[in-house]
Amino acid sequence: MAHITFLLVVVIITALAFDFTNGFHDTANAMATSIATGALRPRVAVLVSAVLNVVGAFLSTAVAKTISGGIVNDGLITLGMIFAGLVGAILWNLLTWLLGLPSSSSHALIGGLIGAAWVGAGLQAVDFYEVLEKIIIPAFAAPVVAGLAALLATWLAYRLSGRADEASVTRGFRFGQIGSASLVSLAHGTNDAQKTMGVITLSLISAGALPTGSGPPTWVVLTAGLAIGLGTYLGGWRIIRTLGRGLTDIRSPQGFAAETASATVILTSAHLGFALSTTQVCSGSIIGAGLGRRRAQVRWSTAGRMAVAWLITLPAAGLIGGAASAVVVHGGTAGTVAVAVVAVAAASLIYLLSRRSPVTADNVNDARNVTVNPQPAPASN
C-alpha cells in the first residue's frame, strides 16, 4: 500500500476517463453501418456493443504489454508525464468528437504519451523503432488491407446474391450484420480496452507497485473493460452519423462485408500486439464496401477530412501532452493541479458547444454532416 499515492490514484482515474471517451468515440466503428442499414435499432446496437466490449477486454493482453513496456521507457517516465499524456489524448478525443471526425483514439493516446515522455525525459524515453514497427506501419497498412478485403467481400456478396429477391437479400444480410457487428465490438474491446490497461500498468510500474515488465492485473482488466463499455453504451452519435451516413450510402450486404473485414483485421492485430487504430480499419472497410458496389458513391471530401484527422492526431495529441508535461514536470503539484483545471474547463466547454447541435439516437440517421454551431432559422413574417 505504500506505493499507492494520491497522484497514482489521479492517474488511474484519468486513464479510465480516457477509456470512457475511447468507448463513446469509437462506438461508430462497430455499429455505424448496422444502424445506418436498419439491422439494429440505435439503442439496441450500443447496448450490444457495450456488453461485447467488456467481454473482449478479457480475451488478450498483448496490446497492453506493447503500451506498458514498448512505446516509452518505463524506467524514465513518471506518473506526472503519464497524466499529461492522458490529458492530451482526452482533449483531442473530445475535440474530434465535437467535429464528428472519426479520428484514432489509439493514436491520440500514443501521441500524448510520446509527447509527454519526450518533453519530460528526453528522446531516450521513447522507443521510436517500436513506434514505427507497432504503430506507424500498421496505421498505413491496416486500412488498406481492410478496405481491399471489404471491397472483395462486397463484390462477392452482390455477385452471389444478384439473382435473388432484393427484399430477401436485404433481410438476410441484416441478420448477418447482427453477428458481424457484434464481432467488431468484441474485437474493439480486445484491442482498445487493452491500451488503457497498458497505461494503468505503466503507472503502477512507475510508482513501484509492480515490477518492470509486468502484465495488467485482473482488476485493471476489469475496470478498463467496464469503462470502455460504459462509454460505448452512451453512444458517440456524432461520429456514428459520419461513418454511417457521411462516407457512402451503406446497404446491408456492404455493411456485412465491411464489418467482417474489420473484425478480421482487428482481431489479428490484437493477437500480434499491434496497437492498431480500429477507427482507421473500420473507415477503410466502409470505403472499400462503397467501392465494391457498382454505382455506389463514395464521398471523397468526407474521406479526405478524415484522412487529415488521422495524419495530425498523433502529433496534435503529442503537442498537447508535451505542453502539459512541461507544466507538470516544472510546476510540481501546482503544475499538475493547473493542468487538471485547464483540462476540465476545456472538456466542459467542448460539451457545452456540442449541446448547440445535439446528435442523439433519435436523429443519428437524419443527415450526413455534423454542424457545431448551426445558423438560426430566419424569423417568419
Disulfide bonds with the S-S distance in Angstrom:
none
